[in-house]
Amino acid sequence: MTARAVPFHCPYCADENLRPHGETHGEWECRSCLRAFRLGFIGQLSPTNLTTL
């Protein structure tokens, strides 16, 4: 696992008390709110499809 795949905050409570969860890559648990979540990379955006506001 690379450093970029490590979450720094829980997406539910924003606490930093995170630990790897289970055997599957990208699964994390928050020891503060007692929730487990999964991170995954979907893909890259094409700069030609982005619009500026």
Secondary structure, DSSP 8 states (H G I E B T S, - for coil): --GGG--SS-TTT----EEE-SSSTTEEEETTTTEEEE--------GGG----
